[in-house]
């Protein structure tokens, strides 16, 4: 069974891939998050994604902010 670290990396890579597909930078993500009432600094977003340490709620907020309606888990 994969350990927690594997899933953290998977979540971070999933979000990074969705950002890349849409051509959204971290700075743009911060702006889009602010539009939905989630206030983060760019450095904090960058750190969360590089470490893979963030909540499922943050993942969903990011996906909502960039307009993702479906996820590709493969």
PDB file of N, H, CA, C and O in Angstrom:
ATOM      1  N   UNK A   1       0.846  -1.180   0.000  1.00  0.00           N
ATOM      2  CA  UNK A   1       0.000   0.000   0.000  1.00  0.00           C
ATOM      3  C   UNK A   1       0.890   1.241   0.000  1.00  0.00           C
ATOM      4  O   UNK A   1       1.850   1.311   0.768  1.00  0.00           O
ATOM      5  N   UNK A   2       0.578   2.233  -0.864  1.00  0.00           N
ATOM      6  H   UNK A   2      -0.201   2.176  -1.488  1.00  0.00           H
ATOM      7  CA  UNK A   2       1.384   3.454  -0.897  1.00  0.00           C
ATOM      8  C   UNK A   2       1.312   4.189   0.441  1.00  0.00           C
ATOM      9  O   UNK A   2       0.278   4.187   1.108  1.00  0.00           O
ATOM     10  N   UNK A   3       2.419   4.813   0.818  1.00  0.00           N
ATOM     11  H   UNK A   3       3.259   4.815   0.276  1.00  0.00           H
ATOM     12  CA  UNK A   3       2.396   5.557   2.072  1.00  0.00           C
ATOM     13  C   UNK A   3       1.904   6.978   1.839  1.00  0.00           C
ATOM     14  O   UNK A   3       1.673   7.394   0.703  1.00  0.00           O
ATOM     15  N   UNK A   4       1.749   7.705   2.924  1.00  0.00           N
ATOM     16  H   UNK A   4       1.936   7.367   3.846  1.00  0.00           H
ATOM     17  CA  UNK A   4       1.203   9.063   2.886  1.00  0.00           C
ATOM     18  C   UNK A   4       2.010   9.964   1.951  1.00  0.00           C
ATOM     19  O   UNK A   4       1.436  10.763   1.212  1.00  0.00           O
ATOM     20  N   UNK A   5       3.321   9.838   1.983  1.00  0.00           N
ATOM     21  H   UNK A   5       3.787   9.189   2.583  1.00  0.00           H
ATOM     22  CA  UNK A   5       4.175  10.670   1.144  1.00  0.00           C
ATOM     23  C   UNK A   5       3.863  10.470  -0.332  1.00  0.00           C
ATOM     24  O   UNK A   5       3.890  11.427  -1.106  1.00  0.00           O
ATOM     25  N   UNK A   6       3.568   9.240  -0.729  1.00  0.00           N
ATOM     26  H   UNK A   6       3.546   8.463  -0.100  1.00  0.00           H
ATOM     27  CA  UNK A   6       3.207   8.969  -2.118  1.00  0.00           C
ATOM     28  C   UNK A   6       1.943   9.736  -2.513  1.00  0.00           C
ATOM     29  O   UNK A   6       1.868  10.296  -3.607  1.00  0.00           O
ATOM     30  N   UNK A   7       0.970   9.758  -1.634  1.00  0.00           N
ATOM     31  H   UNK A   7       1.031   9.304  -0.745  1.00  0.00           H
ATOM     32  CA  UNK A   7      -0.272  10.461  -1.928  1.00  0.00           C
ATOM     33  C   UNK A   7      -0.085  11.973  -1.902  1.00  0.00           C
ATOM     34  O   UNK A   7      -0.721  12.688  -2.676  1.00  0.00           O
ATOM     35  N   UNK A   8       0.773  12.461  -1.028  1.00  0.00           N
ATOM     36  H   UNK A   8       1.290  11.880  -0.399  1.00  0.00           H
ATOM     37  CA  UNK A   8       1.066  13.895  -1.002  1.00  0.00           C
ATOM     38  C   UNK A   8       1.698  14.318  -2.326  1.00  0.00           C
ATOM     39  O   UNK A   8       1.319  15.339  -2.899  1.00  0.00           O
ATOM     40  N   UNK A   9       2.649  13.543  -2.805  1.00  0.00           N
ATOM     41  H   UNK A   9       2.957  12.713  -2.339  1.00  0.00           H
ATOM     42  CA  UNK A   9       3.299  13.838  -4.084  1.00  0.00           C
ATOM     43  C   UNK A   9       2.284  13.739  -5.224  1.00  0.00           C
ATOM     44  O   UNK A   9       2.299  14.555  -6.145  1.00  0.00           O
ATOM     45  N   UNK A  10       1.408  12.745  -5.158  1.00  0.00           N
ATOM     46  H   UNK A  10       1.396  12.082  -4.410  1.00  0.00           H
ATOM     47  CA  UNK A  10       0.385  12.579  -6.187  1.00  0.00           C
ATOM     48  C   UNK A  10      -0.530  13.796  -6.242  1.00  0.00           C
ATOM     49  O   UNK A  10      -0.833  14.297  -7.325  1.00  0.00           O
ATOM     50  N   UNK A  11      -0.974  14.277  -5.074  1.00  0.00           N
ATOM     51  H   UNK A  11      -0.728  13.871  -4.195  1.00  0.00           H
ATOM     52  CA  UNK A  11      -1.856  15.448  -5.018  1.00  0.00           C
ATOM     53  C   UNK A  11      -1.155  16.683  -5.565  1.00  0.00           C
ATOM     54  O   UNK A  11      -1.742  17.440  -6.338  1.00  0.00           O
ATOM     55  N   UNK A  12       0.091  16.890  -5.170  1.00  0.00           N
ATOM     56  H   UNK A  12       0.568  16.275  -4.542  1.00  0.00           H
ATOM     57  CA  UNK A  12       0.840  18.054  -5.651  1.00  0.00           C
ATOM     58  C   UNK A  12       1.045  17.979  -7.159  1.00  0.00           C
ATOM     59  O   UNK A  12       0.874  18.975  -7.862  1.00  0.00           O
ATOM     60  N   UNK A  13       1.407  16.814  -7.650  1.00  0.00           N
ATOM     61  H   UNK A  13       1.546  16.005  -7.079  1.00  0.00           H
ATOM     62  CA  UNK A  13       1.626  16.655  -9.096  1.00  0.00           C
ATOM     63  C   UNK A  13       0.326  16.814  -9.883  1.00  0.00           C
ATOM     64  O   UNK A  13       0.324  17.356 -10.988  1.00  0.00           O
ATOM     65  N   UNK A  14      -0.763  16.343  -9.313  1.00  0.00           N
ATOM     66  H   UNK A  14      -0.761  15.902  -8.415  1.00  0.00           H
ATOM     67  CA  UNK A  14      -2.072  16.494  -9.944  1.00  0.00           C
ATOM     68  C   UNK A  14      -2.408  17.970 -10.111  1.00  0.00           C
ATOM     69  O   UNK A  14      -2.823  18.398 -11.188  1.00  0.00           O
ATOM     70  N   UNK A  15      -2.229  18.745  -9.048  1.00  0.00           N
ATOM     71  H   UNK A  15      -1.892  18.397  -8.173  1.00  0.00           H
ATOM     72  CA  UNK A  15      -2.538  20.172  -9.112  1.00  0.00           C
ATOM     73  C   UNK A  15      -1.585  20.900 -10.052  1.00  0.00           C
ATOM     74  O   UNK A  15      -2.015  21.749 -10.832  1.00  0.00           O
ATOM     75  N   UNK A  16      -0.310  20.579  -9.987  1.00  0.00           N
ATOM     76  H   UNK A  16       0.039  19.889  -9.353  1.00  0.00           H
ATOM     77  CA  UNK A  16       0.664  21.209 -10.894  1.00  0.00           C
ATOM     78  C   UNK A  16       0.312  20.926 -12.357  1.00  0.00           C
ATOM     79  O   UNK A  16       0.426  21.808 -13.209  1.00  0.00           O
ATOM     80  N   UNK A  17      -0.115  19.696 -12.643  1.00  0.00           N
ATOM     81  H   UNK A  17      -0.207  18.980 -11.951  1.00  0.00           H
ATOM     82  CA  UNK A  17      -0.483  19.326 -14.006  1.00  0.00           C
ATOM     83  C   UNK A  17      -1.695  20.121 -14.482  1.00  0.00           C
ATOM     84  O   UNK A  17      -1.731  20.582 -15.623  1.00  0.00           O
ATOM     85  N   UNK A  18      -2.678  20.279 -13.611  1.00  0.00           N
ATOM     86  H   UNK A  18      -2.648  19.904 -12.685  1.00  0.00           H
ATOM     87  CA  UNK A  18      -3.876  21.044 -13.982  1.00  0.00           C
ATOM     88  C   UNK A  18      -3.515  22.508 -14.232  1.00  0.00           C
ATOM     89  O   UNK A  18      -4.046  23.129 -15.153  1.00  0.00           O
ATOM     90  N   UNK A  19      -2.620  23.057 -13.424  1.00  0.00           N
ATOM     91  H   UNK A  19      -2.188  22.553 -12.677  1.00  0.00           H
ATOM     92  CA  UNK A  19      -2.179  24.439 -13.635  1.00  0.00           C
ATOM     93  C   UNK A  19      -1.464  24.564 -14.978  1.00  0.00           C
ATOM     94  O   UNK A  19      -1.701  25.507 -15.734  1.00  0.00           O
ATOM     95  N   UNK A  20      -0.599  23.614 -15.262  1.00  0.00           N
ATOM     96  H   UNK A  20      -0.406  22.849 -14.648  1.00  0.00           H
ATOM     97  CA  UNK A  20       0.169  23.644 -16.517  1.00  0.00           C
ATOM     98  C   UNK A  20      -0.760  23.506 -17.727  1.00  0.00           C
ATOM     99  O   UNK A  20      -0.596  24.221 -18.715  1.00  0.00           O
ATOM    100  N   UNK A  21      -1.733  22.593 -17.656  1.00  0.00           N
ATOM    101  H   UNK A  21      -1.866  22.012 -16.853  1.00  0.00           H
ATOM    102  CA  UNK A  21      -2.680  22.399 -18.763  1.00  0.00           C
ATOM    103  C   UNK A  21      -3.406  23.692 -19.103  1.00  0.00           C
ATOM    104  O   UNK A  21      -3.709  23.964 -20.265  1.00  0.00           O
ATOM    105  N   UNK A  22      -3.679  24.478 -18.078  1.00  0.00           N
ATOM    106  H   UNK A  22      -3.433  24.257 -17.134  1.00  0.00           H
ATOM    107  CA  UNK A  22      -4.437  25.711 -18.277  1.00  0.00           C
ATOM    108  C   UNK A  22      -3.535  26.940 -18.432  1.00  0.00           C
ATOM    109  O   UNK A  22      -4.023  28.049 -18.648  1.00  0.00           O
ATOM    110  N   UNK A  23      -2.236  26.738 -18.321  1.00  0.00           N
ATOM    111  H   UNK A  23      -1.840  25.836 -18.145  1.00  0.00           H
ATOM    112  CA  UNK A  23      -1.300  27.847 -18.451  1.00  0.00           C
ATOM    113  C   UNK A  23      -1.394  28.848 -17.319  1.00  0.00           C
ATOM    114  O   UNK A  23      -1.177  30.043 -17.523  1.00  0.00           O
ATOM    115  N   UNK A  24      -1.719  28.366 -16.115  1.00  0.00           N
ATOM    116  H   UNK A  24      -1.895  27.396 -15.949  1.00  0.00           H
ATOM    117  CA  UNK A  24      -1.894  29.233 -14.953  1.00  0.00           C
ATOM    118  C   UNK A  24      -0.618  29.220 -14.117  1.00  0.00           C
ATOM    119  O   UNK A  24      -0.148  28.161 -13.701  1.00  0.00           O
ATOM    120  N   UNK A  25      -0.065  30.402 -13.876  1.00  0.00           N
ATOM    121  H   UNK A  25      -0.447  31.262 -14.214  1.00  0.00           H
ATOM    122  CA  UNK A  25       1.116  30.527 -13.023  1.00  0.00           C
ATOM    123  C   UNK A  25       0.688  30.572 -11.564  1.00  0.00           C
ATOM    124  O   UNK A  25      -0.496  30.707 -11.254  1.00  0.00           O
ATOM    125  N   UNK A  26       1.664  30.457 -10.673  1.00  0.00           N
ATOM    126  H   UNK A  26       2.626  30.347 -10.925  1.00  0.00           H
ATOM    127  CA  UNK A  26       1.349  30.558  -9.245  1.00  0.00           C
ATOM    128  C   UNK A  26       0.782  31.941  -8.915  1.00  0.00           C
ATOM    129  O   UNK A  26      -0.150  32.056  -8.120  1.00  0.00           O
ATOM    130  N   UNK A  27       1.339  32.983  -9.521  1.00  0.00           N
ATOM    131  H   UNK A  27       2.096  32.889 -10.167  1.00  0.00           H
ATOM    132  CA  UNK A  27       0.833  34.340  -9.282  1.00  0.00           C
ATOM    133  C   UNK A  27      -0.619  34.463  -9.739  1.00  0.00           C
ATOM    134  O   UNK A  27      -1.441  35.071  -9.053  1.00  0.00           O
ATOM    135  N   UNK A  28      -0.928  33.889 -10.889  1.00  0.00           N
ATOM    136  H   UNK A  28      -0.260  33.396 -11.446  1.00  0.00           H
ATOM    137  CA  UNK A  28      -2.307  33.917 -11.382  1.00  0.00           C
ATOM    138  C   UNK A  28      -3.225  33.099 -10.494  1.00  0.00           C
ATOM    139  O   UNK A  28      -4.374  33.479 -10.266  1.00  0.00           O
ATOM    140  N   UNK A  29      -2.720  31.969  -9.985  1.00  0.00           N
ATOM    141  H   UNK A  29      -1.787  31.661 -10.170  1.00  0.00           H
ATOM    142  CA  UNK A  29      -3.515  31.147  -9.074  1.00  0.00           C
ATOM    143  C   UNK A  29      -3.871  31.936  -7.828  1.00  0.00           C
ATOM    144  O   UNK A  29      -5.010  31.881  -7.362  1.00  0.00           O
ATOM    145  N   UNK A  30      -2.908  32.670  -7.283  1.00  0.00           N
ATOM    146  H   UNK A  30      -1.984  32.714  -7.662  1.00  0.00           H
ATOM    147  CA  UNK A  30      -3.163  33.497  -6.094  1.00  0.00           C
ATOM    148  C   UNK A  30      -4.286  34.493  -6.386  1.00  0.00           C
ATOM    149  O   UNK A  30      -5.174  34.685  -5.555  1.00  0.00           O
ATOM    150  N   UNK A  31      -4.253  35.125  -7.555  1.00  0.00           N
ATOM    151  H   UNK A  31      -3.532  34.969  -8.230  1.00  0.00           H
ATOM    152  CA  UNK A  31      -5.307  36.076  -7.935  1.00  0.00           C
ATOM    153  C   UNK A  31      -6.655  35.385  -8.072  1.00  0.00           C
ATOM    154  O   UNK A  31      -7.676  35.902  -7.621  1.00  0.00           O
ATOM    155  N   UNK A  32      -6.651  34.213  -8.697  1.00  0.00           N
ATOM    156  H   UNK A  32      -5.821  33.793  -9.063  1.00  0.00           H
ATOM    157  CA  UNK A  32      -7.898  33.467  -8.885  1.00  0.00           C
ATOM    158  C   UNK A  32      -8.464  32.982  -7.551  1.00  0.00           C
ATOM    159  O   UNK A  32      -9.680  32.970  -7.357  1.00  0.00           O
ATOM    160  N   UNK A  33      -7.584  32.582  -6.635  1.00  0.00           N
ATOM    161  H   UNK A  33      -6.596  32.592  -6.792  1.00  0.00           H
ATOM    162  CA  UNK A  33      -8.032  32.186  -5.300  1.00  0.00           C
ATOM    163  C   UNK A  33      -8.671  33.370  -4.580  1.00  0.00           C
ATOM    164  O   UNK A  33      -9.704  33.218  -3.929  1.00  0.00           O
ATOM    165  N   UNK A  34      -8.061  34.543  -4.696  1.00  0.00           N
ATOM    166  H   UNK A  34      -7.221  34.667  -5.225  1.00  0.00           H
ATOM    167  CA  UNK A  34      -8.604  35.743  -4.054  1.00  0.00           C
ATOM    168  C   UNK A  34     -10.006  36.053  -4.577  1.00  0.00           C
ATOM    169  O   UNK A  34     -10.864  36.517  -3.827  1.00  0.00           O
ATOM    170  N   UNK A  35     -10.235  35.796  -5.861  1.00  0.00           N
ATOM    171  H   UNK A  35      -9.538  35.419  -6.471  1.00  0.00           H
ATOM    172  CA  UNK A  35     -11.553  36.040  -6.458  1.00  0.00           C
ATOM    173  C   UNK A  35     -12.642  35.189  -5.817  1.00  0.00           C
ATOM    174  O   UNK A  35     -13.811  35.574  -5.816  1.00  0.00           O
ATOM    175  N   UNK A  36     -12.262  34.026  -5.270  1.00  0.00           N
ATOM    176  H   UNK A  36     -11.312  33.713  -5.272  1.00  0.00           H
ATOM    177  CA  UNK A  36     -13.263  33.175  -4.613  1.00  0.00           C
ATOM    178  C   UNK A  36     -13.170  33.280  -3.088  1.00  0.00           C
ATOM    179  O   UNK A  36     -13.758  32.476  -2.365  1.00  0.00           O
ATOM    180  N   UNK A  37     -12.422  34.282  -2.608  1.00  0.00           N
ATOM    181  H   UNK A  37     -11.943  34.935  -3.195  1.00  0.00           H
ATOM    182  CA  UNK A  37     -12.371  34.544  -1.171  1.00  0.00           C
ATOM    183  C   UNK A  37     -11.309  33.777  -0.405  1.00  0.00           C
ATOM    184  O   UNK A  37     -11.378  33.688   0.820  1.00  0.00           O
ATOM    185  N   UNK A  38     -10.331  33.222  -1.102  1.00  0.00           N
ATOM    186  H   UNK A  38     -10.275  33.294  -2.098  1.00  0.00           H
ATOM    187  CA  UNK A  38      -9.243  32.485  -0.459  1.00  0.00           C
ATOM    188  C   UNK A  38      -7.973  33.313  -0.640  1.00  0.00           C
ATOM    189  O   UNK A  38      -7.505  33.509  -1.761  1.00  0.00           O
ATOM    190  N   UNK A  39      -7.426  33.791   0.462  1.00  0.00           N
ATOM    191  H   UNK A  39      -7.806  33.632   1.373  1.00  0.00           H
ATOM    192  CA  UNK A  39      -6.292  34.704   0.391  1.00  0.00           C
ATOM    193  C   UNK A  39      -5.009  34.005   0.808  1.00  0.00           C
ATOM    194  O   UNK A  39      -4.839  33.609   1.962  1.00  0.00           O
ATOM    195  N   UNK A  40      -4.125  33.864  -0.145  1.00  0.00           N
ATOM    196  H   UNK A  40      -4.263  34.185  -1.082  1.00  0.00           H
ATOM    197  CA  UNK A  40      -2.823  33.211   0.041  1.00  0.00           C
ATOM    198  C   UNK A  40      -1.753  34.096  -0.572  1.00  0.00           C
ATOM    199  O   UNK A  40      -2.032  34.884  -1.476  1.00  0.00           O
ATOM    200  N   UNK A  41      -0.545  33.968  -0.089  1.00  0.00           N
ATOM    201  H   UNK A  41      -0.318  33.328   0.645  1.00  0.00           H
ATOM    202  CA  UNK A  41       0.587  34.636  -0.720  1.00  0.00           C
ATOM    203  C   UNK A  41       1.210  33.666  -1.709  1.00  0.00           C
ATOM    204  O   UNK A  41       1.164  32.450  -1.521  1.00  0.00           O
ATOM    205  N   UNK A  42       1.792  34.217  -2.762  1.00  0.00           N
ATOM    206  H   UNK A  42       1.829  35.205  -2.914  1.00  0.00           H
ATOM    207  CA  UNK A  42       2.389  33.374  -3.786  1.00  0.00           C
ATOM    208  C   UNK A  42       3.446  32.441  -3.205  1.00  0.00           C
ATOM    209  O   UNK A  42       3.509  31.268  -3.571  1.00  0.00           O
ATOM    210  N   UNK A  43       4.270  32.956  -2.308  1.00  0.00           N
ATOM    211  H   UNK A  43       4.219  33.909  -2.011  1.00  0.00           H
ATOM    212  CA  UNK A  43       5.320  32.123  -1.714  1.00  0.00           C
ATOM    213  C   UNK A  43       4.722  30.950  -0.935  1.00  0.00           C
ATOM    214  O   UNK A  43       5.290  29.858  -0.934  1.00  0.00           O
ATOM    215  N   UNK A  44       3.591  31.164  -0.279  1.00  0.00           N
ATOM    216  H   UNK A  44       3.129  32.051  -0.280  1.00  0.00           H
ATOM    217  CA  UNK A  44       2.940  30.087   0.473  1.00  0.00           C
ATOM    218  C   UNK A  44       2.390  29.012  -0.470  1.00  0.00           C
ATOM    219  O   UNK A  44       2.496  27.817  -0.193  1.00  0.00           O
ATOM    220  N   UNK A  45       1.806  29.448  -1.576  1.00  0.00           N
ATOM    221  H   UNK A  45       1.719  30.419  -1.801  1.00  0.00           H
ATOM    222  CA  UNK A  45       1.291  28.492  -2.564  1.00  0.00           C
ATOM    223  C   UNK A  45       2.451  27.685  -3.146  1.00  0.00           C
ATOM    224  O   UNK A  45       2.372  26.463  -3.267  1.00  0.00           O
ATOM    225  N   UNK A  46       3.513  28.376  -3.500  1.00  0.00           N
ATOM    226  H   UNK A  46       3.577  29.369  -3.402  1.00  0.00           H
ATOM    227  CA  UNK A  46       4.690  27.709  -4.059  1.00  0.00           C
ATOM    228  C   UNK A  46       5.238  26.668  -3.076  1.00  0.00           C
ATOM    229  O   UNK A  46       5.568  25.550  -3.473  1.00  0.00           O
ATOM    230  N   UNK A  47       5.334  27.031  -1.809  1.00  0.00           N
ATOM    231  H   UNK A  47       5.066  27.939  -1.486  1.00  0.00           H
ATOM    232  CA  UNK A  47       5.838  26.104  -0.790  1.00  0.00           C
ATOM    233  C   UNK A  47       4.908  24.908  -0.596  1.00  0.00           C
ATOM    234  O   UNK A  47       5.369  23.773  -0.478  1.00  0.00           O
ATOM    235  N   UNK A  48       3.607  25.160  -0.564  1.00  0.00           N
ATOM    236  H   UNK A  48       3.233  26.083  -0.659  1.00  0.00           H
ATOM    237  CA  UNK A  48       2.658  24.057  -0.397  1.00  0.00           C
ATOM    238  C   UNK A  48       2.793  23.044  -1.527  1.00  0.00           C
ATOM    239  O   UNK A  48       2.788  21.835  -1.298  1.00  0.00           O
ATOM    240  N   UNK A  49       2.913  23.553  -2.745  1.00  0.00           N
ATOM    241  H   UNK A  49       2.916  24.536  -2.932  1.00  0.00           H
ATOM    242  CA  UNK A  49       2.995  22.648  -3.889  1.00  0.00           C
ATOM    243  C   UNK A  49       4.342  21.950  -3.961  1.00  0.00           C
ATOM    244  O   UNK A  49       4.413  20.795  -4.381  1.00  0.00           O
ATOM    245  N   UNK A  50       5.398  22.616  -3.566  1.00  0.00           N
ATOM    246  H   UNK A  50       5.341  23.554  -3.225  1.00  0.00           H
ATOM    247  CA  UNK A  50       6.709  21.961  -3.623  1.00  0.00           C
ATOM    248  C   UNK A  50       6.838  20.892  -2.540  1.00  0.00           C
ATOM    249  O   UNK A  50       7.473  19.860  -2.760  1.00  0.00           O
ATOM    250  N   UNK A  51       6.244  21.131  -1.380  1.00  0.00           N
ATOM    251  H   UNK A  51       5.728  21.969  -1.202  1.00  0.00           H
ATOM    252  CA  UNK A  51       6.299  20.146  -0.289  1.00  0.00           C
ATOM    253  C   UNK A  51       5.227  19.070  -0.435  1.00  0.00           C
ATOM    254  O   UNK A  51       5.384  17.953   0.059  1.00  0.00           O
ATOM    255  N   UNK A  52       4.141  19.415  -1.114  1.00  0.00           N
ATOM    256  H   UNK A  52       4.013  20.322  -1.515  1.00  0.00           H
ATOM    257  CA  UNK A  52       3.027  18.482  -1.219  1.00  0.00           C
ATOM    258  C   UNK A  52       2.217  18.424   0.066  1.00  0.00           C
ATOM    259  O   UNK A  52       1.477  17.467   0.294  1.00  0.00           O
ATOM    260  N   UNK A  53       2.352  19.430   0.894  1.00  0.00           N
ATOM    261  H   UNK A  53       2.953  20.207   0.709  1.00  0.00           H
ATOM    262  CA  UNK A  53       1.652  19.459   2.186  1.00  0.00           C
ATOM    263  C   UNK A  53       0.536  20.494   2.135  1.00  0.00           C
ATOM    264  O   UNK A  53       0.761  21.678   2.386  1.00  0.00           O
ATOM    265  N   UNK A  54      -0.662  20.040   1.810  1.00  0.00           N
ATOM    266  H   UNK A  54      -0.845  19.079   1.606  1.00  0.00           H
ATOM    267  CA  UNK A  54      -1.822  20.913   1.829  1.00  0.00           C
ATOM    268  C   UNK A  54      -3.060  20.055   2.019  1.00  0.00           C
ATOM    269  O   UNK A  54      -3.044  18.844   1.798  1.00  0.00           O
ATOM    270  N   UNK A  55      -4.126  20.707   2.432  1.00  0.00           N
ATOM    271  H   UNK A  55      -4.139  21.691   2.612  1.00  0.00           H
ATOM    272  CA  UNK A  55      -5.359  19.979   2.718  1.00  0.00           C
ATOM    273  C   UNK A  55      -6.128  19.678   1.434  1.00  0.00           C
ATOM    274  O   UNK A  55      -5.888  20.267   0.381  1.00  0.00           O
ATOM    275  N   UNK A  56      -7.038  18.761   1.564  1.00  0.00           N
ATOM    276  H   UNK A  56      -7.234  18.283   2.420  1.00  0.00           H
ATOM    277  CA  UNK A  56      -7.936  18.464   0.442  1.00  0.00           C
ATOM    278  C   UNK A  56      -8.774  19.700   0.123  1.00  0.00           C
ATOM    279  O   UNK A  56      -9.100  19.949  -1.037  1.00  0.00           O
ATOM    280  N   UNK A  57      -9.121  20.465   1.140  1.00  0.00           N
ATOM    281  H   UNK A  57      -8.856  20.263   2.083  1.00  0.00           H
ATOM    282  CA  UNK A  57      -9.891  21.690   0.918  1.00  0.00           C
ATOM    283  C   UNK A  57      -9.100  22.666   0.048  1.00  0.00           C
ATOM    284  O   UNK A  57      -9.669  23.288  -0.850  1.00  0.00           O
ATOM    285  N   UNK A  58      -7.805  22.807   0.298  1.00  0.00           N
ATOM    286  H   UNK A  58      -7.343  22.302   1.027  1.00  0.00           H
ATOM    287  CA  UNK A  58      -6.978  23.701  -0.516  1.00  0.00           C
ATOM    288  C   UNK A  58      -6.924  23.197  -1.958  1.00  0.00           C
ATOM    289  O   UNK A  58      -7.012  23.991  -2.895  1.00  0.00           O
ATOM    290  N   UNK A  59      -6.781  21.909  -2.137  1.00  0.00           N
ATOM    291  H   UNK A  59      -6.709  21.264  -1.376  1.00  0.00           H
ATOM    292  CA  UNK A  59      -6.774  21.332  -3.479  1.00  0.00           C
ATOM    293  C   UNK A  59      -8.073  21.675  -4.206  1.00  0.00           C
ATOM    294  O   UNK A  59      -8.048  22.113  -5.357  1.00  0.00           O
ATOM    295  N   UNK A  60      -9.199  21.478  -3.538  1.00  0.00           N
ATOM    296  H   UNK A  60      -9.219  21.122  -2.604  1.00  0.00           H
ATOM    297  CA  UNK A  60     -10.497  21.771  -4.149  1.00  0.00           C
ATOM    298  C   UNK A  60     -10.666  23.255  -4.432  1.00  0.00           C
ATOM    299  O   UNK A  60     -11.237  23.627  -5.457  1.00  0.00           O
ATOM    300  N   UNK A  61     -10.177  24.106  -3.536  1.00  0.00           N
ATOM    301  H   UNK A  61      -9.713  23.803  -2.703  1.00  0.00           H
ATOM    302  CA  UNK A  61     -10.248  25.551  -3.761  1.00  0.00           C
ATOM    303  C   UNK A  61      -9.460  25.937  -5.015  1.00  0.00           C
ATOM    304  O   UNK A  61      -9.928  26.720  -5.841  1.00  0.00           O
ATOM    305  N   UNK A  62      -8.272  25.381  -5.140  1.00  0.00           N
ATOM    306  H   UNK A  62      -7.891  24.745  -4.470  1.00  0.00           H
ATOM    307  CA  UNK A  62      -7.443  25.672  -6.319  1.00  0.00           C
ATOM    308  C   UNK A  62      -8.123  25.201  -7.589  1.00  0.00           C
ATOM    309  O   UNK A  62      -8.170  25.928  -8.581  1.00  0.00           O
ATOM    310  N   UNK A  63      -8.646  23.994  -7.562  1.00  0.00           N
ATOM    311  H   UNK A  63      -8.608  23.404  -6.756  1.00  0.00           H
ATOM    312  CA  UNK A  63      -9.316  23.448  -8.741  1.00  0.00           C
ATOM    313  C   UNK A  63     -10.538  24.279  -9.114  1.00  0.00           C
ATOM    314  O   UNK A  63     -10.782  24.537 -10.292  1.00  0.00           O
ATOM    315  N   UNK A  64     -11.293  24.690  -8.124  1.00  0.00           N
ATOM    316  H   UNK A  64     -11.095  24.480  -7.167  1.00  0.00           H
ATOM    317  CA  UNK A  64     -12.462  25.545  -8.387  1.00  0.00           C
ATOM    318  C   UNK A  64     -12.007  26.887  -8.967  1.00  0.00           C
ATOM    319  O   UNK A  64     -12.605  27.393  -9.917  1.00  0.00           O
ATOM    320  N   UNK A  65     -10.947  27.458  -8.391  1.00  0.00           N
ATOM    321  H   UNK A  65     -10.462  27.047  -7.619  1.00  0.00           H
ATOM    322  CA  UNK A  65     -10.458  28.774  -8.818  1.00  0.00           C
ATOM    323  C   UNK A  65      -9.995  28.765 -10.269  1.00  0.00           C
ATOM    324  O   UNK A  65     -10.169  29.758 -10.976  1.00  0.00           O
ATOM    325  N   UNK A  66      -9.414  27.673 -10.721  1.00  0.00           N
ATOM    326  H   UNK A  66      -9.272  26.866 -10.147  1.00  0.00           H
ATOM    327  CA  UNK A  66      -8.916  27.618 -12.105  1.00  0.00           C
ATOM    328  C   UNK A  66      -9.966  27.083 -13.079  1.00  0.00           C
ATOM    329  O   UNK A  66      -9.712  26.977 -14.279  1.00  0.00           O
ATOM    330  N   UNK A  67     -11.135  26.749 -12.558  1.00  0.00           N
ATOM    331  H   UNK A  67     -11.340  26.834 -11.583  1.00  0.00           H
ATOM    332  CA  UNK A  67     -12.231  26.322 -13.418  1.00  0.00           C
ATOM    333  C   UNK A  67     -12.212  24.853 -13.813  1.00  0.00           C
ATOM    334  O   UNK A  67     -12.830  24.463 -14.803  1.00  0.00           O
ATOM    335  N   UNK A  68     -11.504  24.039 -13.041  1.00  0.00           N
ATOM    336  H   UNK A  68     -11.001  24.355 -12.236  1.00  0.00           H
ATOM    337  CA  UNK A  68     -11.470  22.602 -13.338  1.00  0.00           C
ATOM    338  C   UNK A  68     -12.822  21.985 -12.993  1.00  0.00           C
ATOM    339  O   UNK A  68     -13.355  22.196 -11.904  1.00  0.00           O
ATOM    340  N   UNK A  69     -13.357  21.233 -13.922  1.00  0.00           N
ATOM    341  H   UNK A  69     -12.923  21.062 -14.807  1.00  0.00           H
ATOM    342  CA  UNK A  69     -14.633  20.561 -13.693  1.00  0.00           C
ATOM    343  C   UNK A  69     -14.475  19.059 -13.576  1.00  0.00           C
ATOM    344  O   UNK A  69     -15.331  18.375 -13.015  1.00  0.00           O
ATOM    345  N   UNK A  70     -13.378  18.551 -14.107  1.00  0.00           N
ATOM    346  H   UNK A  70     -12.682  19.107 -14.562  1.00  0.00           H
ATOM    347  CA  UNK A  70     -13.074  17.127 -14.007  1.00  0.00           C
ATOM    348  C   UNK A  70     -11.598  16.962 -13.674  1.00  0.00           C
ATOM    349  O   UNK A  70     -10.800  17.878 -13.869  1.00  0.00           O
ATOM    350  N   UNK A  71     -11.245  15.785 -13.170  1.00  0.00           N
ATOM    351  H   UNK A  71     -11.894  15.041 -13.011  1.00  0.00           H
ATOM    352  CA  UNK A  71      -9.850  15.487 -12.844  1.00  0.00           C
ATOM    353  C   UNK A  71      -9.405  14.264 -13.616  1.00  0.00           C
ATOM    354  O   UNK A  71     -10.171  13.323 -13.822  1.00  0.00           O
ATOM    355  N   UNK A  72      -8.155  14.294 -14.037  1.00  0.00           N
ATOM    356  H   UNK A  72      -7.533  15.059 -13.870  1.00  0.00           H
ATOM    357  CA  UNK A  72      -7.557  13.125 -14.675  1.00  0.00           C
ATOM    358  C   UNK A  72      -6.618  12.503 -13.646  1.00  0.00           C
ATOM    359  O   UNK A  72      -5.607  13.101 -13.276  1.00  0.00           O
ATOM    360  N   UNK A  73      -6.949  11.329 -13.198  1.00  0.00           N
ATOM    361  H   UNK A  73      -7.770  10.843 -13.499  1.00  0.00           H
ATOM    362  CA  UNK A  73      -6.152  10.662 -12.160  1.00  0.00           C
ATOM    363  C   UNK A  73      -5.132   9.695 -12.723  1.00  0.00           C
ATOM    364  O   UNK A  73      -4.469   8.990 -11.961  1.00  0.00           O
ATOM    365  N   UNK A  74      -4.991   9.644 -14.011  1.00  0.00           N
ATOM    366  H   UNK A  74      -5.530  10.216 -14.630  1.00  0.00           H
ATOM    367  CA  UNK A  74      -4.002   8.741 -14.612  1.00  0.00           C
ATOM    368  C   UNK A  74      -2.728   9.464 -14.995  1.00  0.00           C
ATOM    369  O   UNK A  74      -1.798   8.845 -15.512  1.00  0.00           O
TER     370      UNK A  74
END
